Amino acid sequence: MPADRSIIVGLALLSIAGCAPSGPGNEGNAGTARARFVDVAAEAGLSRQVSPPRAMEHILESTGSGVAVGDFDGDGNDDLYFPHQPTLADYLAGRQGRANELYRNNGDGTFTEIGEQAGVALHAWSNAAYFADYDNDGDQDLFIANWGSNHFFSNNGDGTFTDRTESAGLAGPSDGWSSAAAFGDLDQDGFLDLFVVNYCAYDPEDPLPSSIQPVWRGLDVFFGPAGLPGQADLLYRNQGNGTFRDISARAGLATHPKLYGLGLILLDLDRDQDLDLYVANDSVVNQLWRNDGKMPLVEIGAISGTATNENAEEQAGMGADAADYDDDGFIDLFVTNFALDWNTLYISEGGMRFRDGTFEAGLSDSWKYMGWGTKFFDFDHDGRLDLGIANGHIYPQVDEHPRIGSSYRQPNQLLHNIGNGKFEPVADAAWNEERNSRGLALIDYDNDGDLDVVLTHIDAPPSLLRNDVGNQRNWISIRLEGTNSNRDGIGARLELEIGGRTLTRIVNPYGSFQSQSTSAVHFGLGDAEYIDKLTIYWPSLRTFEYKDLQANRFYTIRERSGIAGIREPSKGAP
């Protein structure tokens, strides 16, 4: 979180089988979009508070926890895992807080908590959790990022998990503060490796020198991260035998400064068919690690244009996501930042060259907000990727000083992509309710074909925002099963051609802030009833094409053998 500083403001037609429905994005500059989200968390069974009440007197209390989305039992319904944290008073007194919770999706719009019987009711200071099939056996395993040692659970395939933390080699430092992680196959051997981002070294019993009183905008605030030691990020190589090996030094991470990592993107950003790494750091420069297909990785944040904003100013990165929001075939980056600064959109110019496109994209309205979780998604199925942002301050005392121009509880933001490289804010009561939010994840929990949103909050139960407008247009959902590639298809690139346009999506469930979204890839199709062609570029470097797929269906596509399953949406969808 930054100290005081000044900010320098520097139509296509689809014709298939005799039909001519309009494809996605044919509406031109649509202006303000219509959205209708309803918070159904309580009726869905998600009424328990994720983060306990806290005084916000220590930086450790400020970041909260996120949520993981994944189908752990393989029934076709995405489930939810919520990491929990005790109060600091309980922790220092040796008292356990509430255990982490696993909610099974019942397939009827409700969830049932089964963490204890599944063996993942962990008592820890947990920040984030991530599902992934690390051993390619067809079920989702679970990594939990903590303050303290991390945990890893292997899925037994029968609805239960076994703690494999030590045998897998994923505990990490006992004094670590792991804030984010992502799985991806960096060496293209078919097994998912793991990158873990760490924040800062912090001892709540000795939080700061007594002679120091940090100040932000004239307010006395808690200490950190400035003045605290940063922590090294970690890269673990999956050995393919149930274990991981720490290759951080070999990857070149150890030769760079230890910074304050919070956000993480693990994607192929330069289209050279291997995964690169982007780390959003708090109060210092961001890092972009280019993967040239061999170790070490090469840090190119500054020369790529993604280390700072357009004025060469360091910001305070919290969350991050990446997607081809402008449909030019290149992956763009988005980073949420501290209040009284702007979130930053880095628009790709090809290769590893980016420019700060925040203002040209109409994203300057973020100034008064403190952003955390964020994801690109097409909420209205018009074929364009919109943007969701979770907001909330870390200093409650800002409410006592309105001159500062910010607030502790803040509305979250839904931004509509209007198709000319710009976004417009969307008025929606569920999004605009003032909260102190942190995590944000995407899930089609009711299997109606549109993406719903899970939000976690400080001092409140989570929100489950049911999307009631997306399925009024057509869509298609693709879930991959790798054979030569990793089983989840993480990192695969999908290009969908329709009505003369090409829409690019990546299997990218990670990113956001301390959260994981569904691994299914959703495309909005507008009024189109079929697609022209779908091309899948698998991590194994194999490419397969599929034509004339019908809209409003869930497809499972297996590498090499093709379509392995087709499901219709739940009742009430188009």
SVG drawing of the C-alpha trace seen along z (x, -y; Angstrom):
<svg xmlns="http://www.w3.org/2000/svg" viewBox="-38 -18 59 61">
<polyline fill="none" stroke="black" stroke-width="0.4" points="0.0,0.0 1.6,-3.2 2.8,-6.3 1.7,-9.7 2.7,-10.7 1.2,-12.8 -0.3,-11.2 0.5,-12.7 -2.4,-12.4 -0.7,-12.2 -21.0,5.4 -21.0,8.8 -23.7,11.3 -23.7,15.0 -25.3,17.3 -25.5,21.0 -27.9,23.6 -30.0,21.0 -30.2,18.8 -28.8,15.3 -28.8,14.4 -26.6,11.6 -23.4,12.7 -21.8,11.3 -20.8,7.6 -23.0,6.5 -24.8,3.9 -22.1,1.3 -21.4,-1.0 -24.2,0.3 -24.0,-2.4 -25.1,-1.5 -25.8,2.2 -28.7,3.7 -27.7,6.0 -29.7,7.9 -27.8,9.7 -29.4,11.0 -27.5,11.9 -28.8,15.4 -26.0,16.5 -28.3,17.0 -30.9,19.0 -28.1,21.1 -26.7,21.9 -23.7,19.6 -24.6,17.6 -21.6,18.0 -19.1,15.2 -15.8,15.8 -13.6,13.2 -14.2,12.5 -14.7,9.0 -11.4,7.3 -10.0,4.0 -7.7,3.4 -4.8,2.5 -2.4,4.8 -1.6,5.3 -2.2,9.0 -5.9,8.3 -6.3,6.2 -6.1,8.6 -8.9,11.0 -9.4,14.3 -10.8,15.4 -12.7,18.3 -11.9,21.3 -14.2,22.7 -13.8,26.3 -15.7,29.5 -14.0,31.6 -16.5,34.6 -16.7,34.7 -20.5,34.4 -20.5,31.6 -21.4,28.9 -18.7,26.5 -18.2,26.5 -16.8,23.8 -14.0,23.8 -13.7,20.8 -10.4,20.2 -10.9,18.8 -8.8,16.8 -9.1,16.5 -9.2,13.2 -5.7,11.9 -6.6,12.1 -7.6,15.7 -4.5,16.5 -2.1,14.9 -4.0,16.7 -3.6,20.0 -7.3,20.4 -8.6,21.9 -10.9,20.0 -13.4,21.5 -12.1,24.2 -11.9,23.7 -15.1,24.8 -15.9,26.9 -19.4,26.4 -20.7,29.1 -23.0,27.9 -26.2,29.9 -27.2,29.2 -30.4,27.5 -29.2,24.0 -28.0,24.8 -24.7,25.9 -24.0,28.1 -20.9,27.7 -18.9,30.9 -15.3,29.8 -15.0,32.0 -16.2,35.2 -14.1,34.5 -11.0,34.0 -10.2,30.4 -11.5,28.5 -8.2,26.9 -7.6,24.7 -5.0,22.1 -4.6,18.5 -5.7,19.2 -5.6,16.6 -6.4,18.4 -7.1,21.9 -6.8,23.4 -8.1,26.6 -6.0,28.4 -5.5,32.0 -1.8,32.2 -1.5,36.0 -3.7,36.1 -6.0,38.8 -9.2,37.0 -10.1,35.3 -9.3,31.9 -6.7,31.7 -6.4,28.6 -3.6,26.2 -4.1,23.7 -2.0,20.6 -1.5,19.5 0.2,17.1 2.5,19.8 3.1,23.1 1.0,23.9 -1.1,27.1 -1.8,29.5 -4.5,32.1 -4.7,34.9 -8.2,35.9 -8.9,39.6 -11.6,39.7 -14.3,40.7 -15.3,37.3 -12.4,37.2 -8.9,35.7 -5.6,36.8 -3.1,34.3 0.0,34.7 1.7,31.4 5.0,32.9 5.3,35.7 4.5,33.4 7.1,30.8 4.7,27.9 4.7,26.6 7.0,23.7 8.6,21.6 6.9,21.7 7.1,17.9 5.9,17.3 2.9,15.2 1.6,16.8 -0.9,14.5 -1.5,16.1 -0.8,19.1 -1.4,20.6 -0.9,23.9 0.4,24.2 2.7,26.4 5.8,24.3 8.0,27.0 5.3,28.7 5.7,32.1 2.0,32.6 2.1,32.0 1.0,28.8 3.8,26.9 3.0,24.4 4.0,20.7 3.4,19.2 3.5,15.5 4.5,14.3 3.9,10.9 6.0,9.8 7.6,11.0 5.4,10.1 5.4,10.8 2.2,9.5 3.8,9.7 6.5,7.3 4.8,5.4 6.9,2.2 9.6,0.2 8.0,-1.9 9.5,-5.1 7.6,-4.8 4.0,-5.9 3.0,-5.4 0.8,-8.1 -1.4,-7.9 -3.1,-11.1 -2.7,-12.6 -4.2,-9.5 -2.3,-7.4 -2.4,-3.9 -0.9,-0.4 2.6,0.5 3.5,2.1 4.3,3.3 6.9,0.6 9.6,1.1 8.9,4.8 11.1,7.4 9.6,8.7 9.4,12.4 10.6,14.5 8.2,16.0 8.5,19.7 8.3,21.9 7.7,25.7 8.3,28.1 5.9,31.1 8.0,34.2 5.2,36.4 5.5,38.8 3.3,37.0 6.1,34.7 7.2,31.1 10.8,29.7 11.6,26.1 13.3,24.7 13.1,21.0 16.8,20.5 17.2,22.2 14.4,20.1 16.3,16.9 13.8,15.8 16.5,15.8 18.7,13.2 16.0,10.5 14.8,8.4 12.2,9.8 9.1,7.7 5.5,7.6 3.6,9.9 -0.3,10.0 -1.6,10.7 -0.5,13.3 -1.1,14.2 0.3,17.3 -0.4,17.2 1.3,17.3 1.5,13.5 3.7,13.5 2.1,16.4 5.3,18.4 3.5,21.4 4.9,21.4 3.6,19.8 4.9,16.4 4.4,15.0 3.2,11.6 3.3,10.6 1.4,7.5 3.4,6.1 2.2,3.8 3.9,0.3 6.7,1.3 7.3,2.2 5.4,5.1 7.3,8.0 6.9,9.8 8.8,13.0 9.3,14.1 9.5,17.9 11.7,18.7 11.2,22.4 14.3,22.8 15.5,21.7 16.1,19.1 13.1,17.0 13.8,13.4 12.4,10.5 11.3,7.8 8.7,5.7 10.3,2.4 11.1,2.9 7.6,4.4 5.9,1.4 4.1,3.3 6.3,2.5 4.7,-0.9 2.0,-3.2 2.4,-5.4 4.1,-8.0 6.8,-5.5 5.2,-5.6 5.2,-2.5 1.6,-1.6 0.2,0.7 -1.0,3.8 -3.6,6.0 -5.3,8.3 -4.8,9.0 -6.3,10.7 -5.5,11.1 -7.6,11.6 -8.0,10.4 -10.6,7.8 -10.3,5.9 -10.4,9.0 -7.1,8.3 -5.6,11.7 -3.2,10.4 -3.6,10.9 -4.0,7.7 -3.4,7.2 -5.4,5.5 -4.2,4.7 -6.2,3.4 -4.5,0.8 -4.7,-1.2 -7.3,-3.9 -6.6,-7.4 -4.8,-5.9 -6.1,-4.3 -6.4,-0.6 -4.2,0.0 -5.0,1.6 -2.0,2.7 -3.0,3.1 -0.8,5.5 0.8,4.3 2.1,7.7 5.0,9.8 5.9,8.5 5.1,4.8 2.3,3.1 1.0,-0.4 -1.0,-1.9 -4.4,-2.2 -6.3,-3.0 -7.7,-6.4 -8.4,-5.6 -10.4,-2.6 -12.5,-4.8 -11.3,-3.2 -10.3,-6.4 -13.4,-6.1 -11.4,-3.7 -9.6,-6.6 -11.6,-6.7 -11.8,-2.9 -9.4,-0.3 -9.5,2.7 -8.9,6.3 -10.4,9.3 -11.1,8.8 -12.0,10.9 -12.9,10.4 -16.1,12.1 -19.0,11.6 -21.9,11.1 -24.5,10.3 -23.2,12.7 -22.8,10.0 -19.4,11.5 -17.3,8.8 -15.4,9.3 -16.7,7.1 -14.9,6.5 -15.8,7.1 -13.9,5.5 -14.2,6.1 -13.5,3.0 -13.0,2.1 -10.6,0.0 -8.2,1.2 -8.4,-1.8 -11.7,-2.2 -10.8,-5.7 -11.2,-7.1 -14.9,-7.4 -14.1,-10.0 -12.3,-12.2 -14.5,-12.7 -12.0,-15.2 -9.8,-12.3 -12.4,-11.3 -12.7,-7.6 -14.6,-5.3 -14.1,-2.1 -17.1,-0.2 -17.3,-0.7 -19.5,0.4 -18.1,3.1 -17.9,2.4 -19.3,4.0 -18.0,2.4 -19.5,3.1 -17.2,3.5 -18.9,1.3 -16.8,2.6 -14.5,-0.2 -11.8,0.5 -13.8,-1.3 -15.8,-0.3 -18.8,-2.0 -20.1,-1.5 -23.2,0.6 -25.8,-0.3 -26.8,2.8 -28.0,2.9 -26.2,6.2 -22.9,4.9 -23.3,1.4 -24.1,2.3 -21.4,0.9 -19.2,3.7 -15.6,4.3 -14.8,6.9 -11.7,8.9 -12.1,12.1 -14.0,12.4 -14.6,15.6 -16.7,16.7 -19.0,19.7 -22.1,21.0 -23.5,22.5 -27.0,23.1 -25.8,24.4 -28.1,22.1 -25.3,21.0 -24.3,17.6 -21.6,16.7 -22.5,15.9 -20.1,14.2 -18.9,15.1 -17.5,12.2 -15.9,12.5 -16.0,9.6 -14.4,8.5 -16.8,8.8 -19.7,10.3 -20.8,13.5 -20.0,14.0 -22.2,12.9 -23.4,15.2 -24.6,12.9 -26.9,14.8 -26.8,13.5 -30.4,13.1 -29.6,11.5 -26.8,13.3 -28.8,16.3 -31.2,14.1 -28.6,14.3 -26.9,17.4 -23.6,18.8 -21.4,21.9 -19.3,23.4 -16.2,25.5 -14.5,27.7 -11.3,29.4 -9.8,32.7 -6.1,33.1 -4.4,36.4 -1.0,35.3 -1.6,31.9 -2.4,31.5 -5.8,33.0 -7.4,29.6 -6.2,28.0 -4.8,25.1 -3.2,22.6 -5.0,23.8 -6.0,21.1 -9.4,21.3 -10.3,19.2 -13.9,19.2 -14.9,17.9 -18.4,16.5 -19.8,14.0 -16.4,12.8 -15.0,12.3 -12.5,14.3 -13.0,14.4 -10.0,15.6 -10.3,17.1 -7.7,18.9 -8.3,21.6 -7.3,19.3 -9.2,20.0 -6.6,18.2 -5.8,14.5 -8.2,12.1 -7.2,11.7 -6.7,14.8 -9.4,16.6 -10.0,19.1 -12.8,19.2 -14.4,22.0 -12.1,23.7 -14.9,23.9 -14.5,21.4 -17.6,19.3 -18.3,17.5 -21.2,15.1 -22.6,15.6 -25.2,12.8 -28.1,14.2 -26.0,16.8 -27.3,20.3 -24.2,22.1 -20.5,21.2 -18.4,21.4 -15.3,22.9 -13.6,23.5 -9.8,24.0 -8.1,25.3 -4.4,24.8 -3.4,27.3 -0.4,26.9 1.0,30.1 1.4,27.9 -1.4,30.0 -4.2,28.1 -7.7,29.4 -10.6,27.8 -14.4,28.2 -17.1,26.8 -20.8,25.9 -21.2,26.5 -24.7,25.7 -25.2,22.7 -26.5,23.0 -24.7,26.3 -22.0,27.3 -19.3,29.2 -16.6,31.4 -13.8,31.8 -11.0,34.3 -7.6,33.8 -7.2,36.0 -10.5,37.9 -12.7,34.8 -16.2,34.1 -16.6,36.3 -19.9,34.9 -22.7,32.4 -25.1,31.2 -28.1,28.9 -28.6,26.0 -30.8,26.2 -34.5,25.5 -35.2,21.8 -32.2,21.2 -32.6,20.6"/>
</svg>
